[in-house]
C-alpha cells in the first residue's frame, strides 16, 4: 500500500477572504496546480489502483484532489481528521490505514493542510520511517508513504 499525503493548492491570501476559511477556494494558480497534481498522482500509481481519496472539508482541499479523483471515477470523501489543527487525528488515520495494509498494491490519497502534514511526517519518522526527497509542505506537494507489513517504512517528498 502507498499513502499519498497531499497539501492543498494555492488559495490566495486568507487575510483577504471575508467568509469562513473552510469555504476559501483555490485561486487560478491553485486550479492549475490541481490539474498538474492529477498527472503526478497518475505517475505515482504506476499501474496500481487508486482506491480511495479523502480530504479535509476545506473547499480548497476538495478542489485540489477533485481532478485526480475524477480520473479514477472516485469522489473525494470529507474526513474531519484531515482538517486544520488535526495533527494527532491524521497521524492516527495514517497509522490505521497502514495497519490495514494486507500487502496489497492500493494507493490512498489524503489531502490536508500545512499545519498538519509536517506533524504526521514527524510522527512516522519517530515510528522508524526513513526519509528522502527533501523536506517541505509546498502547495500541491505530495508526501509518498510506503507501507510494508502494516508499517510505514519510508516517506518521500515530491514537490
Order of alpha helices (4+ residues) and beta strands (2+ residues): beta-alpha-beta-alpha-beta-alpha-beta-alpha-beta-beta-beta
